[in-house]
Amino acid sequence: MRAMEEYLRTVPDIDWTIMRPGRLVDGDVKRPYLKEPETPSRRYTTRRDLAKAILDDLDSGADVHQAVAVTSR
């Protein structure tokens, strides 16, 4: 994974976003998820929150060429 991330950072003509969830757990989307640069600051991410974060990011393109940590609140 580290090699893949290092490679992506060297290729400017590919739009990429690295999503780093906390420990994945089952659960509902009840509150907005938290998205921070690089490393998760909380313990877990629901699978639904991660899926929503990925879809939201695809729509917005806000985090192209960045690594973001997604965690549930």
CHARMM internal coordinates of N, CA and C (Angstrom, degrees):
IC EDIT
DIST 1 N 1 CA 1.4337
DIST 1 CA 1 C 1.5276
ANGL 1 N 1 CA 1 C 109.91
DIST 1 C 2 N 1.3044
ANGL 1 CA 1 C 2 N 116.49
DIHE 1 N 1 CA 1 C 2 N -42.22
DIST 2 N 2 CA 1.4649
ANGL 1 C 2 N 2 CA 119.90
DIHE 1 CA 1 C 2 N 2 CA -179.75
DIST 2 CA 2 C 1.5305
ANGL 2 N 2 CA 2 C 110.82
DIHE 1 C 2 N 2 CA 2 C -60.94
DIST 2 C 3 N 1.3382
ANGL 2 CA 2 C 3 N 117.19
DIHE 2 N 2 CA 2 C 3 N -42.06
DIST 3 N 3 CA 1.4622
ANGL 2 C 3 N 3 CA 120.91
DIHE 2 CA 2 C 3 N 3 CA 179.01
DIST 3 CA 3 C 1.5280
ANGL 3 N 3 CA 3 C 111.00
DIHE 2 C 3 N 3 CA 3 C -63.19
DIST 3 C 4 N 1.3309
ANGL 3 CA 3 C 4 N 116.72
DIHE 3 N 3 CA 3 C 4 N -40.58
DIST 4 N 4 CA 1.4592
ANGL 3 C 4 N 4 CA 120.83
DIHE 3 CA 3 C 4 N 4 CA 178.41
DIST 4 CA 4 C 1.5273
ANGL 4 N 4 CA 4 C 110.48
DIHE 3 C 4 N 4 CA 4 C -63.10
DIST 4 C 5 N 1.3155
ANGL 4 CA 4 C 5 N 117.27
DIHE 4 N 4 CA 4 C 5 N -44.08
DIST 5 N 5 CA 1.4631
ANGL 4 C 5 N 5 CA 120.48
DIHE 4 CA 4 C 5 N 5 CA 179.42
DIST 5 CA 5 C 1.5240
ANGL 5 N 5 CA 5 C 110.79
DIHE 4 C 5 N 5 CA 5 C -64.41
DIST 5 C 6 N 1.3122
ANGL 5 CA 5 C 6 N 117.38
DIHE 5 N 5 CA 5 C 6 N -42.36
DIST 6 N 6 CA 1.4649
ANGL 5 C 6 N 6 CA 120.48
DIHE 5 CA 5 C 6 N 6 CA 178.50
DIST 6 CA 6 C 1.5246
ANGL 6 N 6 CA 6 C 110.49
DIHE 5 C 6 N 6 CA 6 C -62.52
DIST 6 C 7 N 1.3182
ANGL 6 CA 6 C 7 N 117.19
DIHE 6 N 6 CA 6 C 7 N -41.50
DIST 7 N 7 CA 1.4584
ANGL 6 C 7 N 7 CA 120.90
DIHE 6 CA 6 C 7 N 7 CA 178.16
DIST 7 CA 7 C 1.5304
ANGL 7 N 7 CA 7 C 110.81
DIHE 6 C 7 N 7 CA 7 C -62.66
DIST 7 C 8 N 1.3284
ANGL 7 CA 7 C 8 N 117.57
DIHE 7 N 7 CA 7 C 8 N -47.23
DIST 8 N 8 CA 1.4652
ANGL 7 C 8 N 8 CA 120.42
DIHE 7 CA 7 C 8 N 8 CA -179.18
DIST 8 CA 8 C 1.5254
ANGL 8 N 8 CA 8 C 111.52
DIHE 7 C 8 N 8 CA 8 C -56.72
DIST 8 C 9 N 1.3105
ANGL 8 CA 8 C 9 N 116.54
DIHE 8 N 8 CA 8 C 9 N -38.20
DIST 9 N 9 CA 1.4692
ANGL 8 C 9 N 9 CA 120.17
DIHE 8 CA 8 C 9 N 9 CA -178.11
DIST 9 CA 9 C 1.5249
ANGL 9 N 9 CA 9 C 112.35
DIHE 8 C 9 N 9 CA 9 C -66.84
DIST 9 C 10 N 1.3366
ANGL 9 CA 9 C 10 N 117.67
DIHE 9 N 9 CA 9 C 10 N -16.01
DIST 10 N 10 CA 1.4694
ANGL 9 C 10 N 10 CA 120.88
DIHE 9 CA 9 C 10 N 10 CA -179.78
DIST 10 CA 10 C 1.5266
ANGL 10 N 10 CA 10 C 112.88
DIHE 9 C 10 N 10 CA 10 C -96.89
DIST 10 C 11 N 1.3296
ANGL 10 CA 10 C 11 N 117.77
DIHE 10 N 10 CA 10 C 11 N -4.85
DIST 11 N 11 CA 1.4707
ANGL 10 C 11 N 11 CA 120.88
DIHE 10 CA 10 C 11 N 11 CA -174.32
DIST 11 CA 11 C 1.5357
ANGL 11 N 11 CA 11 C 109.31
DIHE 10 C 11 N 11 CA 11 C -111.66
DIST 11 C 12 N 1.3330
ANGL 11 CA 11 C 12 N 116.98
DIHE 11 N 11 CA 11 C 12 N 99.60
DIST 12 N 12 CA 1.4622
ANGL 11 C 12 N 12 CA 119.67
DIHE 11 CA 11 C 12 N 12 CA -175.85
DIST 12 CA 12 C 1.5310
ANGL 12 N 12 CA 12 C 114.81
DIHE 11 C 12 N 12 CA 12 C -75.31
DIST 12 C 13 N 1.3222
ANGL 12 CA 12 C 13 N 118.26
DIHE 12 N 12 CA 12 C 13 N -17.00
DIST 13 N 13 CA 1.4618
ANGL 12 C 13 N 13 CA 119.32
DIHE 12 CA 12 C 13 N 13 CA -175.12
DIST 13 CA 13 C 1.5254
ANGL 13 N 13 CA 13 C 113.46
DIHE 12 C 13 N 13 CA 13 C -93.10
DIST 13 C 14 N 1.3230
ANGL 13 CA 13 C 14 N 117.97
DIHE 13 N 13 CA 13 C 14 N 10.20
DIST 14 N 14 CA 1.4601
ANGL 13 C 14 N 14 CA 123.16
DIHE 13 CA 13 C 14 N 14 CA 175.05
DIST 14 CA 14 C 1.5287
ANGL 14 N 14 CA 14 C 107.84
DIHE 13 C 14 N 14 CA 14 C -114.70
DIST 14 C 15 N 1.3193
ANGL 14 CA 14 C 15 N 116.77
DIHE 14 N 14 CA 14 C 15 N 128.37
DIST 15 N 15 CA 1.4669
ANGL 14 C 15 N 15 CA 119.93
DIHE 14 CA 14 C 15 N 15 CA 173.42
DIST 15 CA 15 C 1.5177
ANGL 15 N 15 CA 15 C 108.23
DIHE 14 C 15 N 15 CA 15 C -83.95
DIST 15 C 16 N 1.3131
ANGL 15 CA 15 C 16 N 117.10
DIHE 15 N 15 CA 15 C 16 N 118.02
DIST 16 N 16 CA 1.4581
ANGL 15 C 16 N 16 CA 121.48
DIHE 15 CA 15 C 16 N 16 CA -178.20
DIST 16 CA 16 C 1.5229
ANGL 16 N 16 CA 16 C 109.72
DIHE 15 C 16 N 16 CA 16 C -137.53
DIST 16 C 17 N 1.3043
ANGL 16 CA 16 C 17 N 114.73
DIHE 16 N 16 CA 16 C 17 N 154.63
DIST 17 N 17 CA 1.4648
ANGL 16 C 17 N 17 CA 123.24
DIHE 16 CA 16 C 17 N 17 CA 170.98
DIST 17 CA 17 C 1.5183
ANGL 17 N 17 CA 17 C 106.65
DIHE 16 C 17 N 17 CA 17 C -141.13
DIST 17 C 18 N 1.3003
ANGL 17 CA 17 C 18 N 116.99
DIHE 17 N 17 CA 17 C 18 N 129.87
DIST 18 N 18 CA 1.4583
ANGL 17 C 18 N 18 CA 122.24
DIHE 17 CA 17 C 18 N 18 CA 176.67
DIST 18 CA 18 C 1.5218
ANGL 18 N 18 CA 18 C 107.48
DIHE 17 C 18 N 18 CA 18 C -95.20
DIST 18 C 19 N 1.3298
ANGL 18 CA 18 C 19 N 116.64
DIHE 18 N 18 CA 18 C 19 N 122.62
DIST 19 N 19 CA 1.4658
ANGL 18 C 19 N 19 CA 121.91
DIHE 18 CA 18 C 19 N 19 CA 177.69
DIST 19 CA 19 C 1.5229
ANGL 19 N 19 CA 19 C 108.23
DIHE 18 C 19 N 19 CA 19 C -103.75
DIST 19 C 20 N 1.3071
ANGL 19 CA 19 C 20 N 116.48
DIHE 19 N 19 CA 19 C 20 N 124.39
DIST 20 N 20 CA 1.4672
ANGL 19 C 20 N 20 CA 121.92
DIHE 19 CA 19 C 20 N 20 CA 179.84
DIST 20 CA 20 C 1.5233
ANGL 20 N 20 CA 20 C 109.17
DIHE 19 C 20 N 20 CA 20 C -117.82
DIST 20 C 21 N 1.3130
ANGL 20 CA 20 C 21 N 116.80
DIHE 20 N 20 CA 20 C 21 N 93.82
DIST 21 N 21 CA 1.4651
ANGL 20 C 21 N 21 CA 119.02
DIHE 20 CA 20 C 21 N 21 CA 179.42
DIST 21 CA 21 C 1.5238
ANGL 21 N 21 CA 21 C 111.19
DIHE 20 C 21 N 21 CA 21 C -78.37
DIST 21 C 22 N 1.3323
ANGL 21 CA 21 C 22 N 114.28
DIHE 21 N 21 CA 21 C 22 N 161.21
DIST 22 N 22 CA 1.4621
ANGL 21 C 22 N 22 CA 119.21
DIHE 21 CA 21 C 22 N 22 CA 167.78
DIST 22 CA 22 C 1.5262
ANGL 22 N 22 CA 22 C 108.12
DIHE 21 C 22 N 22 CA 22 C -74.04
DIST 22 C 23 N 1.3167
ANGL 22 CA 22 C 23 N 117.63
DIHE 22 N 22 CA 22 C 23 N -166.38
DIST 23 N 23 CA 1.4688
ANGL 22 C 23 N 23 CA 120.78
DIHE 22 CA 22 C 23 N 23 CA 177.81
DIST 23 CA 23 C 1.5233
ANGL 23 N 23 CA 23 C 108.93
DIHE 22 C 23 N 23 CA 23 C -58.21
DIST 23 C 24 N 1.3319
ANGL 23 CA 23 C 24 N 116.80
DIHE 23 N 23 CA 23 C 24 N 125.53
DIST 24 N 24 CA 1.4649
ANGL 23 C 24 N 24 CA 120.40
DIHE 23 CA 23 C 24 N 24 CA -177.40
DIST 24 CA 24 C 1.5205
ANGL 24 N 24 CA 24 C 111.57
DIHE 23 C 24 N 24 CA 24 C -77.55
DIST 24 C 25 N 1.3223
ANGL 24 CA 24 C 25 N 115.52
DIHE 24 N 24 CA 24 C 25 N 131.24
DIST 25 N 25 CA 1.4586
ANGL 24 C 25 N 25 CA 122.13
DIHE 24 CA 24 C 25 N 25 CA 178.67
DIST 25 CA 25 C 1.5181
ANGL 25 N 25 CA 25 C 109.24
DIHE 24 C 25 N 25 CA 25 C -135.52
DIST 25 C 26 N 1.3296
ANGL 25 CA 25 C 26 N 116.44
DIHE 25 N 25 CA 25 C 26 N 158.83
DIST 26 N 26 CA 1.4569
ANGL 25 C 26 N 26 CA 120.76
DIHE 25 CA 25 C 26 N 26 CA 173.17
DIST 26 CA 26 C 1.5210
ANGL 26 N 26 CA 26 C 108.53
DIHE 25 C 26 N 26 CA 26 C -75.94
DIST 26 C 27 N 1.3026
ANGL 26 CA 26 C 27 N 116.61
DIHE 26 N 26 CA 26 C 27 N 150.90
DIST 27 N 27 CA 1.4605
ANGL 26 C 27 N 27 CA 120.21
DIHE 26 CA 26 C 27 N 27 CA 178.02
DIST 27 CA 27 C 1.4949
ANGL 27 N 27 CA 27 C 110.85
DIHE 26 C 27 N 27 CA 27 C 163.18
DIST 27 C 28 N 1.3240
ANGL 27 CA 27 C 28 N 115.35
DIHE 27 N 27 CA 27 C 28 N 167.03
DIST 28 N 28 CA 1.4525
ANGL 27 C 28 N 28 CA 121.84
DIHE 27 CA 27 C 28 N 28 CA -179.88
DIST 28 CA 28 C 1.5191
ANGL 28 N 28 CA 28 C 110.99
DIHE 27 C 28 N 28 CA 28 C -88.79
DIST 28 C 29 N 1.3198
ANGL 28 CA 28 C 29 N 115.08
DIHE 28 N 28 CA 28 C 29 N 160.50
DIST 29 N 29 CA 1.4557
ANGL 28 C 29 N 29 CA 121.53
DIHE 28 CA 28 C 29 N 29 CA 171.79
DIST 29 CA 29 C 1.5173
ANGL 29 N 29 CA 29 C 106.08
DIHE 28 C 29 N 29 CA 29 C -86.87
DIST 29 C 30 N 1.3220
ANGL 29 CA 29 C 30 N 117.63
DIHE 29 N 29 CA 29 C 30 N 106.07
DIST 30 N 30 CA 1.4574
ANGL 29 C 30 N 30 CA 121.02
DIHE 29 CA 29 C 30 N 30 CA -176.76
DIST 30 CA 30 C 1.5196
ANGL 30 N 30 CA 30 C 111.77
DIHE 29 C 30 N 30 CA 30 C -113.36
DIST 30 C 31 N 1.2842
ANGL 30 CA 30 C 31 N 117.22
DIHE 30 N 30 CA 30 C 31 N -37.73
DIST 31 N 31 CA 1.4579
ANGL 30 C 31 N 31 CA 121.84
DIHE 30 CA 30 C 31 N 31 CA 179.24
DIST 31 CA 31 C 1.5218
ANGL 31 N 31 CA 31 C 108.00
DIHE 30 C 31 N 31 CA 31 C -126.54
DIST 31 C 32 N 1.3090
ANGL 31 CA 31 C 32 N 118.04
DIHE 31 N 31 CA 31 C 32 N 163.05
DIST 32 N 32 CA 1.4627
ANGL 31 C 32 N 32 CA 118.54
DIHE 31 CA 31 C 32 N 32 CA 177.34
DIST 32 CA 32 C 1.5308
ANGL 32 N 32 CA 32 C 110.85
DIHE 31 C 32 N 32 CA 32 C -60.49
DIST 32 C 33 N 1.3037
ANGL 32 CA 32 C 33 N 115.60
DIHE 32 N 32 CA 32 C 33 N 140.83
DIST 33 N 33 CA 1.4582
ANGL 32 C 33 N 33 CA 120.44
DIHE 32 CA 32 C 33 N 33 CA 175.47
DIST 33 CA 33 C 1.5263
ANGL 33 N 33 CA 33 C 108.96
DIHE 32 C 33 N 33 CA 33 C -72.76
DIST 33 C 34 N 1.3185
ANGL 33 CA 33 C 34 N 116.07
DIHE 33 N 33 CA 33 C 34 N 165.25
DIST 34 N 34 CA 1.4577
ANGL 33 C 34 N 34 CA 122.62
DIHE 33 CA 33 C 34 N 34 CA 178.48
DIST 34 CA 34 C 1.5239
ANGL 34 N 34 CA 34 C 107.76
DIHE 33 C 34 N 34 CA 34 C -108.49
DIST 34 C 35 N 1.3168
ANGL 34 CA 34 C 35 N 117.19
DIHE 34 N 34 CA 34 C 35 N 132.98
DIST 35 N 35 CA 1.4633
ANGL 34 C 35 N 35 CA 122.08
DIHE 34 CA 34 C 35 N 35 CA 179.12
DIST 35 CA 35 C 1.5217
ANGL 35 N 35 CA 35 C 108.09
DIHE 34 C 35 N 35 CA 35 C -124.90
DIST 35 C 36 N 1.3295
ANGL 35 CA 35 C 36 N 116.14
DIHE 35 N 35 CA 35 C 36 N 121.18
DIST 36 N 36 CA 1.4553
ANGL 35 C 36 N 36 CA 121.96
DIHE 35 CA 35 C 36 N 36 CA -177.66
DIST 36 CA 36 C 1.5234
ANGL 36 N 36 CA 36 C 109.31
DIHE 35 C 36 N 36 CA 36 C -131.01
DIST 36 C 37 N 1.3213
ANGL 36 CA 36 C 37 N 117.82
DIHE 36 N 36 CA 36 C 37 N 160.42
DIST 37 N 37 CA 1.4605
ANGL 36 C 37 N 37 CA 119.78
DIHE 36 CA 36 C 37 N 37 CA 177.17
DIST 37 CA 37 C 1.5289
ANGL 37 N 37 CA 37 C 111.79
DIHE 36 C 37 N 37 CA 37 C -65.17
DIST 37 C 38 N 1.3183
ANGL 37 CA 37 C 38 N 115.46
DIHE 37 N 37 CA 37 C 38 N 138.06
DIST 38 N 38 CA 1.4595
ANGL 37 C 38 N 38 CA 125.13
DIHE 37 CA 37 C 38 N 38 CA 167.25
DIST 38 CA 38 C 1.5334
ANGL 38 N 38 CA 38 C 117.97
DIHE 37 C 38 N 38 CA 38 C 69.40
DIST 38 C 39 N 1.3303
ANGL 38 CA 38 C 39 N 119.57
DIHE 38 N 38 CA 38 C 39 N -85.13
DIST 39 N 39 CA 1.4642
ANGL 38 C 39 N 39 CA 121.72
DIHE 38 CA 38 C 39 N 39 CA -166.45
DIST 39 CA 39 C 1.5264
ANGL 39 N 39 CA 39 C 112.05
DIHE 38 C 39 N 39 CA 39 C -113.63
DIST 39 C 40 N 1.3496
ANGL 39 CA 39 C 40 N 117.48
DIHE 39 N 39 CA 39 C 40 N 135.17
DIST 40 N 40 CA 1.4650
ANGL 39 C 40 N 40 CA 119.60
DIHE 39 CA 39 C 40 N 40 CA 179.36
DIST 40 CA 40 C 1.5260
ANGL 40 N 40 CA 40 C 112.12
DIHE 39 C 40 N 40 CA 40 C -57.06
DIST 40 C 41 N 1.3288
ANGL 40 CA 40 C 41 N 115.85
DIHE 40 N 40 CA 40 C 41 N 137.86
DIST 41 N 41 CA 1.4669
ANGL 40 C 41 N 41 CA 119.82
DIHE 40 CA 40 C 41 N 41 CA 179.16
DIST 41 CA 41 C 1.5162
ANGL 41 N 41 CA 41 C 111.48
DIHE 40 C 41 N 41 CA 41 C -102.26
DIST 41 C 42 N 1.3256
ANGL 41 CA 41 C 42 N 116.18
DIHE 41 N 41 CA 41 C 42 N -8.16
DIST 42 N 42 CA 1.4695
ANGL 41 C 42 N 42 CA 119.75
DIHE 41 CA 41 C 42 N 42 CA -179.95
DIST 42 CA 42 C 1.5147
ANGL 42 N 42 CA 42 C 109.16
DIHE 41 C 42 N 42 CA 42 C -117.97
DIST 42 C 43 N 1.2956
ANGL 42 CA 42 C 43 N 116.97
DIHE 42 N 42 CA 42 C 43 N 175.37
DIST 43 N 43 CA 1.4530
ANGL 42 C 43 N 43 CA 121.48
DIHE 42 CA 42 C 43 N 43 CA -170.70
DIST 43 CA 43 C 1.5109
ANGL 43 N 43 CA 43 C 115.76
DIHE 42 C 43 N 43 CA 43 C -79.87
DIST 43 C 44 N 1.3291
ANGL 43 CA 43 C 44 N 119.21
DIHE 43 N 43 CA 43 C 44 N -33.14
DIST 44 N 44 CA 1.4635
ANGL 43 C 44 N 44 CA 118.63
DIHE 43 CA 43 C 44 N 44 CA -170.87
DIST 44 CA 44 C 1.5276
ANGL 44 N 44 CA 44 C 111.88
DIHE 43 C 44 N 44 CA 44 C -144.71
DIST 44 C 45 N 1.3306
ANGL 44 CA 44 C 45 N 114.00
DIHE 44 N 44 CA 44 C 45 N 163.64
DIST 45 N 45 CA 1.4558
ANGL 44 C 45 N 45 CA 122.66
DIHE 44 CA 44 C 45 N 45 CA 174.18
DIST 45 CA 45 C 1.5168
ANGL 45 N 45 CA 45 C 107.16
DIHE 44 C 45 N 45 CA 45 C -136.34
DIST 45 C 46 N 1.3242
ANGL 45 CA 45 C 46 N 116.70
DIHE 45 N 45 CA 45 C 46 N 128.63
DIST 46 N 46 CA 1.4590
ANGL 45 C 46 N 46 CA 117.19
DIHE 45 CA 45 C 46 N 46 CA 174.92
DIST 46 CA 46 C 1.5278
ANGL 46 N 46 CA 46 C 108.18
DIHE 45 C 46 N 46 CA 46 C -73.83
DIST 46 C 47 N 1.3078
ANGL 46 CA 46 C 47 N 115.49
DIHE 46 N 46 CA 46 C 47 N 149.28
DIST 47 N 47 CA 1.4615
ANGL 46 C 47 N 47 CA 119.88
DIHE 46 CA 46 C 47 N 47 CA 178.90
DIST 47 CA 47 C 1.5287
ANGL 47 N 47 CA 47 C 110.72
DIHE 46 C 47 N 47 CA 47 C -59.22
DIST 47 C 48 N 1.3139
ANGL 47 CA 47 C 48 N 116.72
DIHE 47 N 47 CA 47 C 48 N -36.65
DIST 48 N 48 CA 1.4663
ANGL 47 C 48 N 48 CA 120.52
DIHE 47 CA 47 C 48 N 48 CA 179.21
DIST 48 CA 48 C 1.5229
ANGL 48 N 48 CA 48 C 111.69
DIHE 47 C 48 N 48 CA 48 C -67.37
DIST 48 C 49 N 1.3368
ANGL 48 CA 48 C 49 N 117.37
DIHE 48 N 48 CA 48 C 49 N -38.88
DIST 49 N 49 CA 1.4642
ANGL 48 C 49 N 49 CA 119.75
DIHE 48 CA 48 C 49 N 49 CA 176.79
DIST 49 CA 49 C 1.5261
ANGL 49 N 49 CA 49 C 110.63
DIHE 48 C 49 N 49 CA 49 C -64.38
DIST 49 C 50 N 1.3255
ANGL 49 CA 49 C 50 N 116.96
DIHE 49 N 49 CA 49 C 50 N -41.13
DIST 50 N 50 CA 1.4581
ANGL 49 C 50 N 50 CA 119.79
DIHE 49 CA 49 C 50 N 50 CA 178.93
DIST 50 CA 50 C 1.5273
ANGL 50 N 50 CA 50 C 110.67
DIHE 49 C 50 N 50 CA 50 C -63.55
DIST 50 C 51 N 1.3258
ANGL 50 CA 50 C 51 N 116.80
DIHE 50 N 50 CA 50 C 51 N -44.80
DIST 51 N 51 CA 1.4648
ANGL 50 C 51 N 51 CA 120.34
DIHE 50 CA 50 C 51 N 51 CA 178.71
DIST 51 CA 51 C 1.5250
ANGL 51 N 51 CA 51 C 110.51
DIHE 50 C 51 N 51 CA 51 C -60.71
DIST 51 C 52 N 1.3327
ANGL 51 CA 51 C 52 N 117.01
DIHE 51 N 51 CA 51 C 52 N -43.40
DIST 52 N 52 CA 1.4662
ANGL 51 C 52 N 52 CA 120.55
DIHE 51 CA 51 C 52 N 52 CA 179.47
DIST 52 CA 52 C 1.5223
ANGL 52 N 52 CA 52 C 110.63
DIHE 51 C 52 N 52 CA 52 C -64.03
DIST 52 C 53 N 1.3312
ANGL 52 CA 52 C 53 N 117.21
DIHE 52 N 52 CA 52 C 53 N -41.53
DIST 53 N 53 CA 1.4660
ANGL 52 C 53 N 53 CA 120.71
DIHE 52 CA 52 C 53 N 53 CA 179.39
DIST 53 CA 53 C 1.5243
ANGL 53 N 53 CA 53 C 110.92
DIHE 52 C 53 N 53 CA 53 C -62.47
DIST 53 C 54 N 1.3260
ANGL 53 CA 53 C 54 N 117.08
DIHE 53 N 53 CA 53 C 54 N -41.21
DIST 54 N 54 CA 1.4689
ANGL 53 C 54 N 54 CA 120.76
DIHE 53 CA 53 C 54 N 54 CA 179.39
DIST 54 CA 54 C 1.5292
ANGL 54 N 54 CA 54 C 109.69
DIHE 53 C 54 N 54 CA 54 C -64.06
DIST 54 C 55 N 1.3279
ANGL 54 CA 54 C 55 N 116.93
DIHE 54 N 54 CA 54 C 55 N -47.63
DIST 55 N 55 CA 1.4685
ANGL 54 C 55 N 55 CA 120.04
DIHE 54 CA 54 C 55 N 55 CA -179.62
DIST 55 CA 55 C 1.5298
ANGL 55 N 55 CA 55 C 111.58
DIHE 54 C 55 N 55 CA 55 C -64.46
DIST 55 C 56 N 1.3397
ANGL 55 CA 55 C 56 N 117.30
DIHE 55 N 55 CA 55 C 56 N -41.27
DIST 56 N 56 CA 1.4607
ANGL 55 C 56 N 56 CA 120.50
DIHE 55 CA 55 C 56 N 56 CA 177.90
DIST 56 CA 56 C 1.5254
ANGL 56 N 56 CA 56 C 110.68
DIHE 55 C 56 N 56 CA 56 C -61.41
DIST 56 C 57 N 1.3252
ANGL 56 CA 56 C 57 N 116.18
DIHE 56 N 56 CA 56 C 57 N -40.60
DIST 57 N 57 CA 1.4597
ANGL 56 C 57 N 57 CA 120.53
DIHE 56 CA 56 C 57 N 57 CA -178.84
DIST 57 CA 57 C 1.5211
ANGL 57 N 57 CA 57 C 111.42
DIHE 56 C 57 N 57 CA 57 C -68.59
DIST 57 C 58 N 1.3244
ANGL 57 CA 57 C 58 N 116.49
DIHE 57 N 57 CA 57 C 58 N -36.67
DIST 58 N 58 CA 1.4668
ANGL 57 C 58 N 58 CA 119.39
DIHE 57 CA 57 C 58 N 58 CA 176.63
DIST 58 CA 58 C 1.5198
ANGL 58 N 58 CA 58 C 110.91
DIHE 57 C 58 N 58 CA 58 C -62.06
DIST 58 C 59 N 1.3302
ANGL 58 CA 58 C 59 N 116.42
DIHE 58 N 58 CA 58 C 59 N -39.61
DIST 59 N 59 CA 1.4643
ANGL 58 C 59 N 59 CA 120.81
DIHE 58 CA 58 C 59 N 59 CA 179.73
DIST 59 CA 59 C 1.5271
ANGL 59 N 59 CA 59 C 112.36
DIHE 58 C 59 N 59 CA 59 C -69.33
DIST 59 C 60 N 1.3268
ANGL 59 CA 59 C 60 N 116.56
DIHE 59 N 59 CA 59 C 60 N -41.67
DIST 60 N 60 CA 1.4628
ANGL 59 C 60 N 60 CA 119.88
DIHE 59 CA 59 C 60 N 60 CA -172.93
DIST 60 CA 60 C 1.5260
ANGL 60 N 60 CA 60 C 113.63
DIHE 59 C 60 N 60 CA 60 C -90.33
DIST 60 C 61 N 1.3296
ANGL 60 CA 60 C 61 N 117.11
DIHE 60 N 60 CA 60 C 61 N -32.50
DIST 61 N 61 CA 1.4597
ANGL 60 C 61 N 61 CA 120.17
DIHE 60 CA 60 C 61 N 61 CA -175.09
DIST 61 CA 61 C 1.5188
ANGL 61 N 61 CA 61 C 112.77
DIHE 60 C 61 N 61 CA 61 C 67.56
DIST 61 C 62 N 1.3088
ANGL 61 CA 61 C 62 N 116.48
DIHE 61 N 61 CA 61 C 62 N 19.05
DIST 62 N 62 CA 1.4699
ANGL 61 C 62 N 62 CA 121.54
DIHE 61 CA 61 C 62 N 62 CA -174.01
DIST 62 CA 62 C 1.5271
ANGL 62 N 62 CA 62 C 114.30
DIHE 61 C 62 N 62 CA 62 C -66.33
DIST 62 C 63 N 1.3025
ANGL 62 CA 62 C 63 N 117.21
DIHE 62 N 62 CA 62 C 63 N -25.97
DIST 63 N 63 CA 1.4669
ANGL 62 C 63 N 63 CA 119.48
DIHE 62 CA 62 C 63 N 63 CA -172.46
DIST 63 CA 63 C 1.5281
ANGL 63 N 63 CA 63 C 113.47
DIHE 62 C 63 N 63 CA 63 C -117.42
DIST 63 C 64 N 1.3223
ANGL 63 CA 63 C 64 N 116.55
DIHE 63 N 63 CA 63 C 64 N 29.20
DIST 64 N 64 CA 1.4631
ANGL 63 C 64 N 64 CA 119.94
DIHE 63 CA 63 C 64 N 64 CA 179.12
DIST 64 CA 64 C 1.5255
ANGL 64 N 64 CA 64 C 108.89
DIHE 63 C 64 N 64 CA 64 C -62.69
DIST 64 C 65 N 1.3286
ANGL 64 CA 64 C 65 N 116.46
DIHE 64 N 64 CA 64 C 65 N 135.17
DIST 65 N 65 CA 1.4676
ANGL 64 C 65 N 65 CA 125.07
DIHE 64 CA 64 C 65 N 65 CA -179.25
DIST 65 CA 65 C 1.5353
ANGL 65 N 65 CA 65 C 112.26
DIHE 64 C 65 N 65 CA 65 C 65.31
DIST 65 C 66 N 1.3325
ANGL 65 CA 65 C 66 N 115.93
DIHE 65 N 65 CA 65 C 66 N 33.93
DIST 66 N 66 CA 1.4535
ANGL 65 C 66 N 66 CA 121.03
DIHE 65 CA 65 C 66 N 66 CA 177.77
DIST 66 CA 66 C 1.5180
ANGL 66 N 66 CA 66 C 110.81
DIHE 65 C 66 N 66 CA 66 C -137.82
DIST 66 C 67 N 1.3131
ANGL 66 CA 66 C 67 N 115.18
DIHE 66 N 66 CA 66 C 67 N 158.09
DIST 67 N 67 CA 1.4662
ANGL 66 C 67 N 67 CA 121.70
DIHE 66 CA 66 C 67 N 67 CA 169.98
DIST 67 CA 67 C 1.5221
ANGL 67 N 67 CA 67 C 107.05
DIHE 66 C 67 N 67 CA 67 C -105.59
DIST 67 C 68 N 1.3224
ANGL 67 CA 67 C 68 N 117.04
DIHE 67 N 67 CA 67 C 68 N 130.77
DIST 68 N 68 CA 1.4565
ANGL 67 C 68 N 68 CA 121.02
DIHE 67 CA 67 C 68 N 68 CA 179.95
DIST 68 CA 68 C 1.5106
ANGL 68 N 68 CA 68 C 110.06
DIHE 67 C 68 N 68 CA 68 C -129.50
DIST 68 C 69 N 1.3121
ANGL 68 CA 68 C 69 N 115.43
DIHE 68 N 68 CA 68 C 69 N 146.16
DIST 69 N 69 CA 1.4538
ANGL 68 C 69 N 69 CA 121.81
DIHE 68 CA 68 C 69 N 69 CA 177.22
DIST 69 CA 69 C 1.5200
ANGL 69 N 69 CA 69 C 108.19
DIHE 68 C 69 N 69 CA 69 C -101.68
DIST 69 C 70 N 1.3150
ANGL 69 CA 69 C 70 N 115.76
DIHE 69 N 69 CA 69 C 70 N 130.45
DIST 70 N 70 CA 1.4647
ANGL 69 C 70 N 70 CA 121.66
DIHE 69 CA 69 C 70 N 70 CA -179.80
DIST 70 CA 70 C 1.5236
ANGL 70 N 70 CA 70 C 108.59
DIHE 69 C 70 N 70 CA 70 C -113.13
DIST 70 C 71 N 1.3116
ANGL 70 CA 70 C 71 N 116.61
DIHE 70 N 70 CA 70 C 71 N 124.24
DIST 71 N 71 CA 1.4637
ANGL 70 C 71 N 71 CA 120.62
DIHE 70 CA 70 C 71 N 71 CA 177.23
DIST 71 CA 71 C 1.5211
ANGL 71 N 71 CA 71 C 109.80
DIHE 70 C 71 N 71 CA 71 C -135.44
DIST 71 C 72 N 1.3085
ANGL 71 CA 71 C 72 N 115.83
DIHE 71 N 71 CA 71 C 72 N 155.47
DIST 72 N 72 CA 1.4554
ANGL 71 C 72 N 72 CA 121.73
DIHE 71 CA 71 C 72 N 72 CA 177.37
DIST 72 CA 72 C 1.5152
ANGL 72 N 72 CA 72 C 109.15
DIHE 71 C 72 N 72 CA 72 C -86.02
DIST 72 C 73 N 1.3169
ANGL 72 CA 72 C 73 N 115.28
DIHE 72 N 72 CA 72 C 73 N 146.37
DIST 73 N 73 CA 1.4800
ANGL 72 C 73 N 73 CA 119.36
DIHE 72 CA 72 C 73 N 73 CA -179.77
DIST 73 CA 73 C 1.5028
ANGL 73 N 73 CA 73 C 110.71
DIHE 72 C 73 N 73 CA 73 C -88.55
END
COOR INIT
IC SEED 1 N 1 CA 1 C
IC BUILD
